[in-house]
Every structure is written in C-alpha cells, then in structure tokens.
C-alpha cells in the first residue's frame, strides 16, 4: 500500500486529490494539511511514502516544508511538488530542497496516479519532459561550474548520468547502454550513491549544475 499525504491551502484541491488517490487500488490518503507547517507535522506523525506539496501556502511555504521533511533522517517520504505553472519560479527551489519532482495542478487523474506510483517505486524521473525544461531554464540563467563538485566517474557512470539527465527510464538506459535492465538499475543505484544524492532528480540537477550536460547538447543515445 502506497501511503499519500496532501498539503495544499485550497480545500477543493485537497478534496479532489484525496478522491482520486483513495479511488485507486494500492493507494491511500493518510491525511491532509492546509499549510506547510501542518504538512511537516502531518508527515512526522503519519510517515507517508509520498506527499503532494503545494508551493504557495500560509505559515510555511512548500519549499521550506519540503526541506524540513527531506532533511528529517527519520522520514523516508518523497515529495511531489504541485504547481499551477510548468515553469513556476519556485519549483526549482523545491527541487533543490529535496523534492523528487513536480506535477502541474491540471494533470489528468490517470497521470497523477501513475506519477505517484513511479516515484514510490523510485524507478524513473518524474515528468521528464517538464522537469528537463525547468532545469534547462535554470541552466541558461547560470554559468555552470564545470565538474567543480563532481566525484570522479567511470565512463559508464558518466554515460548513465548523461542518460539520466535526458529523463531516460531504467529500461531506456539499458537499451542505450546495451545491457540488461537489472544491470542498468544497478548502474543508476551505484551512481546515486557515488554522487551522494537522494534520487534521480537530484542527480539531474547535479549533471546540469556541474556541466556534465548542457542545454542543447546532442542526445547521448543518438
């Protein structure tokens, strides 16, 4: 059972997401909260697998709430940020705070459910096309510090990181690297450990910030 918490200051959004989640087999809503601080408290009390987190909220915004949830070593909760705009200025800050990805609030119900399952499984980058757009927008606004804080990687590890940054799933990474899916999953797991990052989204951010991948680079699999 995947346990989900919902944090949003709009009652309509909380009720709508709750109805969608509770109607699915294998998913349950363990609680809702109307502001960031209440969301942090809720996650501490219920230990959900996933929290759907709004950004603009009273008392404590979603970025700081995300940071507090992720930084708590007793929590294993993954945060999906909810936003009205696909290039919300605050979304990148939420990803830096430790969010595992983000969803538009007008995401179809089927896609919302699929995204929750994907992140709970830890298998693929959430909404790769949208997340990639956001990170590329950030990359255009800063001068990358090429490899400044990147640990030494093998050629295969660097290839896996480049593919991750393109939003490839484990299956697609396996095909691009001509290995089995289980081997690709092992490559990714070891890469995340070596980079010292929480999940795939954080690895993608590091890839862009350190210059391993730059906006407009050729597809490494092509």
N, C-alpha and C positions, 0 to 999 in steps of 0.2 A: 504494500500500500504506500503510495506517494502522498505525503502529508504537506499541505499547502496553506500558507498564511497570506492574507491580503491586506495591504496597507495603502489606503487612499482616503483623502479627505472628502471625497464625494460619495455619499451614501448609494447613489444609483450605480456607480462603478463597482463598489464593494458588493452590492446585491447581485449585479449582473455577472461578475466574475465568479461569485460563490455558486450561483445557479449552474453555470457552465461546468465548473470543476466538479461539483457534487454529483452531477448527472453522469459522470464518466466512471467506467469500471476501473478500479485500481487507484482512484484519486479521491482524496477527501480534504475538505477545508477544516482546519483545526482552530481557526479564529480569524477575526478581522480587527483592524485598528484604523482610527481616523487621523492620526498624526504620527510623525516619525518616532517620537519618544515612546508612545504607546506601542508602536511596532517593534521597537527594540525590546521592550518589556515582554511583549507577546512571544517573541522568538525565544527569549530567555526561559519563559515558562513552559512553552509547548514544544520547543526543539523541532520545528518543521524541516522538511527536506528542502522545500522551495518557498521563497517569499516573493510575491508580486509587489513591487515597491514603486509608489508614485514619487515624483521628484519635488514638486512644489506643494508643501504642506505646512501647516502651522506648528508651533512649538519646536519642532526639529525637522529640517528638510530631509529628503530622501537620500541625498549624498552622504550626509553625516550619519544618518541612521544605518545606511549600508556599511560605512566604515566601522561603526561600532559592532555591528552584527558579525562582520567578517573577521574583525580583529579579536573577537572573543574566542579563545582557544577551545572552549567547551562547546562551541557551536559548529555544526557541520552543515549549516544552512547555506544554500546557494541563492543568490539574489538576482531576480529578473526585474530590471527597471522598466516602468511603464511611462511612456511619454506621448504627448499629443503630436509632436512634430518629429519627423525622422532625422532631423539634424539639430535637435534641441541643444543649445549651448551647454546645458548642464549634464547631458548624457555622458560625455567623455569623462567629466569629473567623477561620475558614478562608476564608470568602468575602472578608473584609476583607484577608486576607493575599494574595489574588490568585487564589483558586480560581475556576474557571469555572462551578461548580455542584456539586451533590451528589446522591448516589444512596443509597437505602436498601439495606442488605445483602441484604434479601429480595426485591429487584427481580427480576422474571421475566427469564430469559435473553434473550428477544426484546427486552425493553425496555432491558436493559443494552447490548446490541449497537447498538440504534437510538440510544441516548444517546451512545455513543462516536462514532458516525458524525456525529451532529448537531453535537457540539462540535468535532470535527475539521474540519467544514465551516464552523464559525463562523457558522452561519446563524440559529440560534434559541436562545432562553433554555432552558437545560436544566430539565426537570421544572418548568414554570412554576407549576403549582398549589402544589406543595410549597415551592418557593423563595419564592413570594409569601407563603405562610403564615408562613414563618420571618422574612422581612423585616418583615411586618406585626406579628409578635410583638415584634420588636425596636423597631419604631416606637412601639408602645404604651408601652414602658418608658422612652422618652426624649422630651424636648421638642425637636422639630425646630427647627433654626436656619434659618428660612425664607429661602431663596435666598442664604444667607450667603456661600457659596463657589461659587455657580453663575455661569458666564460668561453674558453677555447672549445670549439666544437669540431667533431669529425666531419668529413664531407657528407656522410649520410645524415648526421644530425642537422647540419646546416640545410640540406635538401629538405628534410622533414619540416624544419622551421619555415622555410620559404613556402612550402605547400600549405602549412597551417595558416600562414598569413594570407593566403588566397581563399581561405574559407573551405578547404578540402576536408571531407569527412575521412574517417579511417579507411573506408573502402576505396575512396578515390586516391588517397595517399598510397595505399597498397598497389593499386593499378599503375600509378605514376612511377613508383619505385621498383616495380616488378617483383613484389614479394607478396606473401600471404597476408590476409587481413590481421591475423593474430600477431604476425611479426611487425606489421605497421603499428598496431596498438602498443606493442612493447617499445618500439622506437619512440613513439609520442610520450609514453609514460616516463621513460628514462630522460627524454629531452626536458620535460616539465620539471623533473627532479633536479636536473643539472642547472637549469635556469633559475631554480628557486622560486617558481611562480605557482600560483594556486590552481590555475586552469588554463584552458586553451586561449581564452580571450586575453588573459594577461600575457601569454606568450606572443600573441599577435601584436599587442601594444609594444612589447619589447622589441619585436622584429622591426617595426616602423621607427621607433624612437632611436634605435641604435644604427639604423641604416642598412640592415640586412636586406630589407625590401623597401623600395621607394615607389611612390605613386608613378604609374606609367611604365614600370618595368615589364618586360616580356613574361608571359606565363611560363614558369619553370618546367611545366609538364609538356609544353608545346614545343 
